[in-house]
Amino acid sequence: MTTTPSLPEGFAELEPYVEDWARATRQERYEMRLSKTMEELDAFYDAIAPRAEEAITHLNGLGLDNLPDTELRLLRLLYSMVLVSYAVNVFEQPRIPDSGAAFFDTLVEPAV
């Protein structure tokens, strides 16, 4: 049985991350970050970060208003990479250190 790729051609190795990380909202992406271990965050970041420039180049020629579903998922993976990068490279933990019960809500999402 053949499955239809959920990402653009050339990004198949990122398919295992689509279900968890191609989330529509920042809140969903942040909740996913909080639900993961550092090992899981590191694995996701290590898989997508080396491909980020290529993914951005691929998406640059497309209009954000009408992205095909495959490209929209790739863009959302990039959004998740940015969110996860703070946990991996700065905080070294899923949560923001010393933030206690503090939280913030996003009032406006990116265009897509």
C-alpha positions as CSV (number, residue, x, y, z in Angstrom):
1,M,0.0,0.0,0.0
2,T,1.4,3.4,-1.0
3,T,0.7,6.4,1.2
4,T,0.6,10.0,-0.1
5,P,3.4,12.1,1.3
6,S,2.3,14.8,3.7
7,L,5.3,17.0,2.9
8,P,6.8,18.3,-0.4
9,E,9.1,16.1,-2.4
10,G,12.6,16.1,-0.9
11,F,11.5,16.3,2.7
12,A,10.4,12.7,3.3
13,E,12.8,12.2,6.3
14,L,10.7,14.8,8.2
15,E,7.5,12.8,7.8
16,P,7.8,11.2,11.3
17,Y,7.5,14.7,12.9
18,V,4.4,15.9,11.0
19,E,1.8,14.4,13.3
20,D,3.2,16.0,16.4
21,W,4.7,19.2,15.1
22,A,2.8,20.4,12.1
23,R,0.3,22.1,14.5
24,A,-2.0,24.9,13.3
25,T,-1.5,27.3,16.3
26,R,1.3,28.5,18.4
27,Q,-0.6,27.3,21.5
28,E,-0.8,23.8,20.1
29,R,2.9,23.9,19.3
30,Y,3.8,25.2,22.7
31,E,1.7,22.5,24.4
32,M,3.5,19.9,22.3
33,R,6.8,21.3,23.4
34,L,5.8,21.0,27.1
35,S,4.6,17.4,26.6
36,K,8.0,16.2,25.2
37,T,11.2,15.2,26.9
38,M,14.4,16.9,26.1
39,E,15.5,13.9,24.1
40,E,12.4,14.2,21.9
41,L,12.9,17.9,21.5
42,D,16.6,17.4,20.6
43,A,15.7,14.7,18.0
44,F,13.1,16.9,16.3
45,Y,15.4,19.9,16.3
46,D,18.4,17.9,15.0
47,A,16.2,16.5,12.2
48,I,14.7,19.8,11.0
49,A,17.4,22.5,11.7
50,P,19.8,21.3,9.0
51,R,16.9,21.4,6.5
52,A,15.5,24.8,7.5
53,E,17.3,26.9,4.9
54,E,16.3,24.5,2.2
55,A,12.7,24.5,3.4
56,I,12.6,28.3,3.6
57,T,14.0,28.5,0.0
58,H,11.3,26.1,-1.1
59,L,8.5,28.1,0.5
60,N,9.8,31.5,-0.5
61,G,8.5,31.3,-4.0
62,L,4.9,30.5,-2.8
63,G,2.2,32.8,-1.7
64,L,1.2,32.3,1.9
65,D,-2.5,32.8,1.1
66,N,-2.8,29.6,-0.9
67,L,-0.2,27.2,0.2
68,P,-0.8,23.6,-0.8
69,D,-1.3,21.3,2.2
70,T,2.1,19.7,1.8
71,E,3.9,23.1,2.0
72,L,1.6,24.3,4.8
73,R,2.8,21.4,6.9
74,L,6.4,22.1,6.1
75,L,5.8,25.8,7.2
76,R,4.3,24.6,10.4
77,L,7.2,22.3,11.1
78,L,9.4,25.4,10.7
79,Y,7.3,27.3,13.2
80,S,7.7,24.4,15.6
81,M,11.4,24.4,15.0
82,V,11.6,28.0,16.1
83,L,9.6,27.3,19.2
84,V,11.6,24.2,20.1
85,S,14.9,26.0,19.4
86,Y,14.6,28.0,22.6
87,A,14.1,24.9,24.7
88,V,17.1,23.1,23.0
89,N,19.5,26.0,22.6
90,V,18.7,28.4,25.5
91,F,16.7,26.9,28.3
92,E,17.9,23.3,28.0
93,Q,14.4,22.2,29.2
94,P,10.9,22.3,27.7
95,R,9.6,24.9,30.1
96,I,10.9,28.5,30.4
97,P,13.0,28.5,33.6
98,D,11.8,30.4,36.7
99,S,8.4,31.2,35.0
100,G,6.3,29.3,37.6
101,A,2.7,29.3,36.7
102,A,3.1,32.3,34.3
103,F,1.8,31.8,30.8
104,F,0.8,34.0,27.8
105,D,-1.9,33.7,25.2
106,T,-1.4,34.4,21.5
107,L,-4.0,36.8,20.3
108,V,-3.1,36.7,16.6
109,E,-1.6,33.8,14.7
110,P,0.7,34.1,11.6
111,A,-1.1,34.5,8.3
112,V,-1.3,30.7,7.8
